[in-house]
Amino acid sequence: MTNYFRITAYNPKENLSVIMDSNGMFDKLWQFSSFMVSKGFKIIEVGNDEKFLYATVKRTEPSDKCILRAYAKGEPLYTSLSVQGTVYKAISVQNRCYIPDKSDIL
């Protein structure tokens, strides 16, 4: 099992959405989620790289840090995205999107 994790989160106090990656900082997804919650974020989507598809937000190299992949004012937006003829439910922050669950076909 990989420890590459991606979280989309929303901070209601700051009205700020983010897509964050961790590729080595945390051993378990719940640790990354807990870290984000401790910073005031509500978790919108979570997953490891076996669950999501990259779309316009590509994988990062291993690091002992969290990587901010996108941020924007307001809540993240759900949309649809076609990949090789299959339409998936996708999430977008600042025009950067990915498919949180590759089994979620529309």
C-alpha positions as CSV (number, residue, x, y, z in Angstrom):
1,M,0.0,0.0,0.0
2,T,1.2,3.4,-0.9
3,N,1.4,6.4,1.4
4,Y,0.7,8.9,-1.3
5,F,-2.5,10.8,-0.1
6,R,-4.6,13.6,-1.5
7,I,-7.1,15.7,0.4
8,T,-9.5,18.3,-0.9
9,A,-10.6,20.5,2.0
10,Y,-12.5,23.7,2.8
11,N,-11.9,26.2,5.6
12,P,-15.2,27.9,6.3
13,K,-13.7,30.6,8.5
14,E,-11.3,31.7,5.8
15,N,-13.6,30.7,2.9
16,L,-10.7,28.9,1.3
17,S,-10.5,25.6,-0.6
18,V,-7.3,23.5,-1.1
19,I,-6.0,20.4,-2.7
20,M,-3.2,19.0,-0.7
21,D,-0.9,16.1,-1.3
22,S,1.3,14.1,1.1
23,N,3.8,11.7,-0.3
24,G,5.7,10.4,2.7
25,M,4.9,12.8,5.5
26,F,2.1,10.5,7.0
27,D,1.9,6.8,7.3
28,K,-1.9,6.6,7.3
29,L,-4.6,8.7,5.5
30,W,-6.4,9.4,8.8
31,Q,-3.2,11.1,10.1
32,F,-3.2,13.5,7.2
33,S,-7.0,14.1,7.6
34,S,-6.5,14.8,11.3
35,F,-3.7,17.3,10.5
36,M,-6.0,19.2,8.1
37,V,-8.9,19.2,10.6
38,S,-6.5,20.6,13.3
39,K,-5.8,23.5,10.9
40,G,-9.5,24.4,10.7
41,F,-10.4,22.6,7.4
42,K,-13.5,20.5,6.7
43,I,-12.5,17.4,4.7
44,I,-14.4,17.2,1.3
45,E,-12.5,14.3,-0.5
46,V,-9.8,12.0,0.6
47,G,-7.9,9.2,-1.1
48,N,-4.7,7.5,-1.9
49,D,-3.2,7.2,-5.4
50,E,-4.9,3.8,-5.9
51,K,-8.3,5.5,-5.6
52,F,-8.0,8.8,-7.6
53,L,-7.0,9.8,-11.1
54,Y,-4.6,12.7,-11.6
55,A,-6.3,14.8,-14.4
56,T,-4.7,18.3,-14.2
57,V,-3.1,17.8,-10.8
58,K,-0.2,15.4,-11.3
59,R,1.7,13.3,-8.7
60,T,4.5,14.8,-6.7
61,E,7.8,13.4,-5.7
62,P,8.3,11.8,-2.2
63,S,8.7,14.5,0.5
64,D,8.5,14.9,4.2
65,K,6.2,17.9,3.6
66,C,2.6,18.5,2.6
67,I,2.3,19.9,-0.9
68,L,-0.3,22.6,-1.7
69,R,-1.5,21.7,-5.2
70,A,-4.3,24.3,-5.6
71,Y,-6.1,26.9,-3.5
72,A,-9.0,29.3,-4.1
73,K,-11.5,31.4,-2.3
74,G,-14.9,29.7,-1.9
75,E,-15.8,26.0,-1.8
76,P,-14.5,23.4,-4.2
77,L,-16.6,22.7,-7.3
78,Y,-17.8,19.4,-8.5
79,T,-17.9,18.9,-12.2
80,S,-17.6,16.1,-14.8
81,L,-14.5,15.1,-16.6
82,S,-14.0,12.8,-19.6
83,V,-10.9,10.6,-19.7
84,Q,-10.4,8.4,-22.7
85,G,-14.1,8.4,-23.4
86,T,-15.3,7.7,-19.8
87,V,-17.0,10.5,-17.9
88,Y,-16.2,10.8,-14.2
89,K,-17.3,12.9,-11.3
90,A,-14.4,15.4,-10.7
91,I,-13.6,18.1,-8.2
92,S,-12.0,21.4,-9.0
93,V,-10.1,24.1,-7.1
94,Q,-8.8,27.1,-9.0
95,N,-9.3,25.4,-12.4
96,R,-7.2,22.4,-11.3
97,C,-9.2,19.2,-11.1
98,Y,-8.9,15.6,-10.5
99,I,-11.1,12.5,-10.1
100,P,-11.4,11.7,-6.4
101,D,-12.7,8.2,-7.0
102,K,-12.0,6.4,-10.3
103,S,-14.9,4.1,-9.7
104,D,-17.4,7.1,-9.7
105,I,-18.4,6.9,-13.4
106,L,-21.2,9.2,-14.5
